[in-house]
Amino acid sequence: MNEFCCKDIYLREGRRVLSVDILPQKCCNFDCIFCPLGRSRQKTDAPQAFGDISGALAQLGRRIDETDPDLVFLNSKGEALVHENLGEIIRFIKDKGRRIKLQSNGYLLGNPRCRELANQCDEVIGELKVITEEGFQKVQRPAPGYTLEKYIANMESFRKQYGGRFILEVTILQGYNDSDGAVRQMTEAVRRLAPDTLKVSRMEGEKFQKRLGISEERLRQITAALESALPCRV
Ligand code: SF4
């Protein structure tokens, strides 16, 4: 049976969170060199059909009833926005009276179909990992025709019309966005994207830390610089 993968419920920001993976296999429009899911066999941004999801929805409904989450976090093996039935899944969760957070790399937030879906979620996460075109192509290996400027512009235009909580996750990669010049460019990007919440992290894990990791001290400095670009909210 086609099923979604639900993790154990956990507490975050005082809320009970149910994390759900709606993709049966990795499906993404990027093929990042550091992807914990391995290579993207076929990069795609077109809606993908994964068969009948009625059983998966029934199973998700039971899980929601059992665990009573405040928030359902759609955090999938790749880009959830390509799931052809995402609208149906969102409606189902909303009908259960739950808030939804959507994890996305952010590129498709400029696509009308995907934007309309993301607008139905209470929280949306977009990401930024590199800040030069060369770095974007080399490190994130996106689908053909993608550019970094379009990536940022897609998230920026989404953010301008979105009424929910926009969360920007920035990852600092040694040699790609940790120089003073790169941090200035990242700061400008944060200013343009005006997130409600900014999360800055570095590469963790033995495999990539040596090649792409940065020191705790440098992470603190960069985080402070990026936070200085956040909109003032009173
Ligand atoms: S955007 Fe995320 S899921 Fe997609 S290839 Fe990159 S790290 Fe993997």
Residues whose N, C-alpha, C, O or C-beta is under 5 A from the ligand:
A	BS01	SF4	C28 F30 D31 C32 C35 G78 N105
